[in-house]
Amino acid sequence: MGKPAQPRVLLGVGGGIAAYKAAEIVRRLQDRGFRVQATLTAAAQRFITPLTFAALTQDKVVTELFEPGAAQPDSASAIEHIEVPLRADAFLVAPATADLLAKLAHGLADDFLTTAHLAYQGPLLVAPAMNVNMWNHPATQANLAVLRGRGVHVIEPDEGAMACGMYGPGRLAEPDAIAAEVERVLEAGRGPRDLEGLSVLITAGPTREPVDPVRYISNRSSGRMGFALAAEALRRGARVRIVRGPVALEPPAGAEAVAVETAAEMRQAVLERLPSSDLIIMAAAVADYRPRQVADRKIKKSDAALAIELEPTQDILAELGRLKGDRVLVGFAAETNDLEAHGLDKLRRKGCDFLVANPVGDAAAGAGMDSEENQGLLLGAAGERIELPREGKAAMARRIFDGVAPALARRKAHV
Ligand SMILES: Cc1cc2nc3c(=O)[nH]c(=O)nc-3n(C[C@H](O)[C@H](O)[C@H](O)COP(=O)(O)O)c2cc1C
């Protein structure tokens, strides 16, 4: 048997000051086993030469839509803008200038890169880089929203000192982080589509319980785990609805997301959607307590100690455990100690089919809430016990669905 084909990345280089970093991106992609072909816009060639990329990629660098000689009937280059993107497994635009983002968002096709973009059908990633004012401009942000809405992966720029002397977001993400994202997107594209025809409801993020009109009690949940689960469910073909507390992150494109604030609002939104769901995953960190009284005016500062009396919120997971019927219910438990024993206890008490027990506090050593990584145990009511090693939340989401999918298939077979 021959070696498996190397996945191919088409790298589109835009005309920004960060174009020189695109050479480093080629190297980092190659480190990860990708074969890279580059195309440079006219403006990009003012910053870096095609020769650099030809030498690094050992492949032809495309710079022109209308190549000399393209009109010859036997010319291979005549339809390169179709053929080159067809060969690519991923299309990465880095750096993506403000101008390129606008062109991609609006479907302009006046050079090779933008024409190839329209002919291309696989995953598209853009790594923007520009001056902070250009980045913050409503036009740029609107173009990014259009691209995100279309399922384009936007690799967020870093914040920091920029070539123009200003400080802020807009600096090209690190080349290795960009290469890692290409790898992640391509890996996420593989795997089963075992949730087709199913409706998945996922809660994510914290809740906020008001103390007075300006203060609230909340927790560190970022929504990352819930959104990673949503992205994985989408990839496996499910209809995905997210009920999310206040988070800074954007939910994955393709999911229907509703924003709530308090535990009571989350409960309401989840119960409304329960009848039309096949699988419910409660990844939100719902407040267990809320202030008994919410002051209708801002509580004035004084030197005296202030006691706020808390009352329990309604336990959404336990309620779902009672109401779920033959739907599959997955809960989350954050534990500081005795992960398995506490997890099994919660699994039974709440009537879940599965419980993801994950360590928090010292036991988690930097993983878990408000971090990129997570770990734990997936425990099932039918005796399933799956170790979830420490890894990125996208990878952990994949493992969770691998563990839960057989139970869903069994339910489906019964109906
Ligand atoms: C020195 C210099 C640096 C530039 N850097 C950037 C940049 O970092 N990001 C950006 O969006 N535009 C930048 N521009 C503006 C772009 O070069 C210009 O918008 C160009 O039309 C983009 O072409 P493209 O669509 O091929 O990327 C820069 C221009 C100059 C002269």
Ligand as a Chemical Component Dictionary entry (heavy atoms), coordinates in Angstrom:
data_LIG
# 
_chem_comp.id                   LIG 
_chem_comp.type                 NON-POLYMER 
_chem_comp.pdbx_formal_charge   0 
_chem_comp.three_letter_code    LIG 
# 
loop_
_chem_comp_atom.comp_id 
_chem_comp_atom.atom_id 
_chem_comp_atom.alt_atom_id 
_chem_comp_atom.type_symbol 
_chem_comp_atom.charge 
_chem_comp_atom.model_Cartn_x 
_chem_comp_atom.model_Cartn_y 
_chem_comp_atom.model_Cartn_z 
_chem_comp_atom.pdbx_ordinal 
LIG C1  C1  C 0 3.041  49.645 4.069  1  
LIG C2  C2  C 0 1.627  49.144 3.980  2  
LIG C3  C3  C 0 1.169  48.235 4.890  3  
LIG C4  C4  C 0 -0.146 47.763 4.822  4  
LIG N1  N1  N 0 -0.558 46.854 5.747  5  
LIG C5  C5  C 0 -1.840 46.421 5.709  6  
LIG C6  C6  C 0 -2.293 45.472 6.674  7  
LIG O1  O1  O 0 -1.543 45.016 7.552  8  
LIG N2  N2  N 0 -3.577 45.056 6.614  9  
LIG C7  C7  C 0 -4.437 45.537 5.677  10 
LIG O2  O2  O 0 -5.616 45.139 5.703  11 
LIG N3  N3  N 0 -4.025 46.413 4.734  12 
LIG C8  C8  C 0 -2.761 46.876 4.720  13 
LIG N4  N4  N 0 -2.334 47.764 3.785  14 
LIG C9  C9  C 0 -3.275 48.192 2.739  15 
LIG C10 C10 C 0 -3.351 47.146 1.638  16 
LIG O3  O3  O 0 -2.065 46.943 1.069  17 
LIG C11 C11 C 0 -4.347 47.547 0.556  18 
LIG O4  O4  O 0 -5.652 47.658 1.121  19 
LIG C12 C12 C 0 -4.373 46.550 -0.590 20 
LIG O5  O5  O 0 -5.326 46.988 -1.548 21 
LIG C13 C13 C 0 -4.735 45.144 -0.136 22 
LIG O6  O6  O 0 -4.638 44.267 -1.223 23 
LIG P1  P1  P 0 -5.085 42.723 -1.150 24 
LIG O7  O7  O 0 -6.568 42.714 -1.344 25 
LIG O8  O8  O 0 -4.368 42.089 -2.257 26 
LIG O9  O9  O 0 -4.693 42.206 0.163  27 
LIG C14 C14 C 0 -1.020 48.243 3.817  28 
LIG C15 C15 C 0 -0.542 49.166 2.892  29 
LIG C16 C16 C 0 0.754  49.614 2.956  30 
LIG C17 C17 C 0 1.234  50.607 1.935  31 
# 
loop_
_chem_comp_bond.comp_id 
_chem_comp_bond.atom_id_1 
_chem_comp_bond.atom_id_2 
_chem_comp_bond.value_order 
_chem_comp_bond.pdbx_ordinal 
LIG C1  C2  SING 1  
LIG C2  C3  SING 2  
LIG C2  C16 DOUB 3  
LIG C3  C4  DOUB 4  
LIG C4  N1  SING 5  
LIG C4  C14 SING 6  
LIG N1  C5  DOUB 7  
LIG C5  C6  SING 8  
LIG C5  C8  SING 9  
LIG C6  O1  DOUB 10 
LIG C6  N2  SING 11 
LIG N2  C7  SING 12 
LIG C7  O2  DOUB 13 
LIG C7  N3  SING 14 
LIG N3  C8  DOUB 15 
LIG C8  N4  SING 16 
LIG N4  C9  SING 17 
LIG N4  C14 SING 18 
LIG C9  C10 SING 19 
LIG C10 O3  SING 20 
LIG C10 C11 SING 21 
LIG C11 O4  SING 22 
LIG C11 C12 SING 23 
LIG C12 O5  SING 24 
LIG C12 C13 SING 25 
LIG C13 O6  SING 26 
LIG O6  P1  SING 27 
LIG P1  O7  DOUB 28 
LIG P1  O8  SING 29 
LIG P1  O9  SING 30 
LIG C14 C15 DOUB 31 
LIG C15 C16 SING 32 
LIG C16 C17 SING 33 
# 
